[in-house]
Amino acid sequence: MSKRGRPRNLNGAVYQRKGSAYWWVRYSTKEGVVEKESSGTTDREEAQRFLRSRLEARDQGQLPVVLASRHLSFSEWADWFLERRSKPPFRTESTHQANLNALKSLKPVFGALRLSDITAEAIEDYLRQRLSSERRIRTKLGVVHRGKLKPGTVHQEFRILRRILNVAVKQKRLAFNPCQAVEFPVSVLHSVRKPHYMTATEQAKIDGAAPSYLKNIIVIISEMGLRPFKELLPIQKCQVDLENRLVHIPDSKTPSGIGDMPMTEPAWAAFKAQMEEASESDYLFPPRTGCTEKPHLTSLRKAWEATLKRAGVPYFPLYELRHTFATRLSAGGVADHFVSQMLRQGDAGVFKRYSQAKFNMMREALGRLDRKANEHPANIGTAKTA
């Protein structure tokens, strides 16, 4: 025998343990630590495959992640995700509620599984089963079944599952996200309603039928692309700098949404008019009645619906004025990637690298808004909004 002792067995071994019906495996990590664990099978060939998968993970440097996930169930990880990555300020309250709703369907299927045991095949089986399921709606008379689930609903559950597992990969609890190997079985293009782009003619009709505060909101969103409920309605007057024509956004849906945004001339006039109208409040859009929990407007649905009805314009969500903003920028010749940046959707680091030129670039882009974009004969594309 060599003075250095017996060499390590790098190939591992499969053996039977006294008192256990399962085959066990033994192998060494790169650091020389001997790991012993059950293969979970009574078939020797299956145990051999299990051992080979562990050795492959070791050779690829993924063994620590694999071992970290072997005792972590999807249910436990989902609870961690809800607490640490789903609630504000990481995500909005509505996004958190959507995550909770999706997990009502995901947990019964994947909850007891270990993260490392969730496979692409299992996810595909889940999607097919959900697409054939019926909608269950709770009423005063009980649960009512109303047709099959829409593909868009199931696709949202799939996106939330993918997000949860992506975070597990980043946190080194999972080596690979199985959702990456899954292709959604049906098209969701026809289940998602095409957004409406407000024309200049429609805007003139809406402005004539809207109350003054709503008219100001319409102008600001279509000129600057602010998110109405997360960014615009909670704004305080101290955040509006009329002299330098800037508005500070302290909270947003995405990190890149936080910061200063320059105004166009119509937006500046709308901000100025609204500050004069709300002269007795610290908020730009104080509540219209005293029966509210927050010191600013939180809903515009009734006023928006009534305004569109008076104007004779078919209903479309107020949020889609962001699509109008993006369309007008594109029609003015602004590059698609910069339109996305003006919508403040992408990586927050993009503008930080060009912080000195940021405001000049944004002002130049805003100056190219084409307010009659939808009245041109040719179709003009737009960046996707969120």
Secondary structure, DSSP 8 states (H G I E B T S, - for coil): --TT-S---TT-EEEE-TT-SSEEEEEE-TTS-EEEEE-S-S-HHHHHHHHHHHHHHHHTT-HHHHHHHTT-BHHHHHHHHIIIIISTTTS-HHHHHHHHHHHHHHHHHHTTSBGGG--HHHHHHHHHHHHTSEEEEEETTEEEEEEE--HHHHHHHHHHHHHHHHHHHHTTS-S--GGGG---SS--TTTS-------HHHHHHHHHHS-HHHHHHHHHHHHH---IIIIITT-BGGGEETTTTEEEE---SSGGG-EEEE--HHHHHHHHHHHHHTTTSSBSS--SSS--SSSS----HHHHHHHHHHHT-----GGGHHHHHHHHHHHTT--HHHHHHHTT-S-THHHHTTTTTHHHHHHHHHTT--TTGGGSSS--------
